[in-house]
Amino acid sequence: MTKIFARLAWFAATLGFALTARAAIDVPVFELCTCTAMPGKLDAVVARFRDHAGRLFERHGIVNLGCWVPADAKDGAGEKLVYLLAHPSREAAKTAWAAFEADPEWQAARAASEADGKIVATTESIFLATTDYAPGLSPGVGNGATPRIFELRTYTTPVDKLDELDARFRGGETALFAKSGMTGVAFFHPIDAGQDAGRTLIYLLAHANRDAAIASWKAFRENPDWVKLRTESEKGGKLTAKTQSVFLIPTDFSPTK
C-alpha cells in the first residue's frame, strides 16, 4: 500500500507540469479506460477489478487513480466501469500491459470470473497528456467524509481552436469553476490523432452531490465574469463544436472519491 501511495504522489506532481497533446512519448502519460460489461455482468466486472486487477496493476507499475460507474442510464449506468490510470511513459504502458496480461495470477482470476462466459463486451482506451493549467490530482474524498460525484466533460473544438480554448481555461475559466463551487480534478488532451488529438479537451470536475452540481453550473453561467470571458474568447467564432458531460459515481475502492 505504501508503494502505491508513493507512486500516486509522484503522478499527482506530474499533473502540475506543462505536458500537452504535443508531448513526446517518453513522459508520464494517463489512460482513460471505459469497460462495457456483458448484459447483467457489471457486478462481476467490478468485483474482478476490486479483488484482482487493481492490485495486479500495481505489481506491474500501472497506477490506478480512480474508478467510477456512470450515474445515468444514457451514459451506461449498470453497464460500464470507467477508470483512470497513469504510466511513467507510453513505452512503459505497453510493457506493463503485456506483463499484466501474461501474469499467471491475472490469467487465473480472469478464467475464474469467466467460468460461465465472458463478462466484458468491450474496453476502450484513450491515452492522455495533462494540460499546463491542470491542478495536482489529490486522491481522497475531498473536504468531507462523503464521496463526491464527478463529472467527465469532453469538448471537441472546431479545427485550430484548441489553443484558444486552452487559453480561456488558463485565463480564467478554471478559476470561475472554483468560485462557483466546482473542483477541477484533472484536465487532459488526447495524444493520438485517431482520437481527435489537437481538437479535444477532456476534464474531470468534482461536486459535493448532483444538486450541488446543478447549483454550481447555474451560478457559473450567470456570472458576469464568465459571460464577459466567453464573449471575448469567441470574437473569432465558437470554441466548442461538441460538448459531452457524463456524471460518475466513485466505486468503494476508488483512490479518488
C-alpha positions, 0 to 999 in steps of 0.5 A: 500500500505504501508503494502505491501511495508513493507512486500516486504522489509522484503522478499527482506532481506530474499533473502540475507540469506543462505536458500537452497533446504535443508531448513526446512519448517518453513522459508520464502519460494517463489512460482513460479506460471505459469497460462495457460489461456483458448484459447483467455482468457489471457486478462481476466486472467490478468485483474482478477489478476490486479483488484482482486487477487493481492490485495486479496493476500495481505489481506491474507499475500501472497506477490506478487513480480512480474508478467510477460507474456512470450515474445515468442510464444514457451514459451506461449506468449498470453497464460500464466501469470507467477508470483512470490510470497513469504510466511513467511513459507510453513505452512503459504502458505497453510493457506493463500491459503485456506483463499484466496480461501474461501474469499467471495470477491475472490469467487465473482470476480472469478464467475464474470470473469467466467460468460461465462466459465472458463478462466484458463486451468491450474496453476502450482506451484513450491515452492522455497528456495533462494540460499546463493549467491542470491542478495536482490530482489529490486522491481522497474524498475531498473536504468531507467524509462523503464521496463526491460525484464527478463529472467527465466533460469532453469538448471537441473544438472546431479545427485550430481552436484548441489553443484558444480554448486552452487559453480561456481555461488558463485565463480564467475559466478554471478559476470561475469553476472554483468560485462557483463551487466546482473542483477541477480534478484533472484536465487532459488532451488526447495524444493520438490523432485517431482520437481527435488529438489537437481538437479535444479537451477532456476534464474531470470536475468534482461536486459535493452531490448532483444538486450541488452540481446543478447549483454550481453550473447555474451560478457559473453561467450567470456570472458576469465574469464568465459571460464577459470571458466567453464573449471575448474568447469567441470574437473569432467564432465558437470554441466548442463544436461538441460538448459531452458531460457524463456524471460518475459515481466513485466505486468503494475502492476508488483512490479518488472519491 
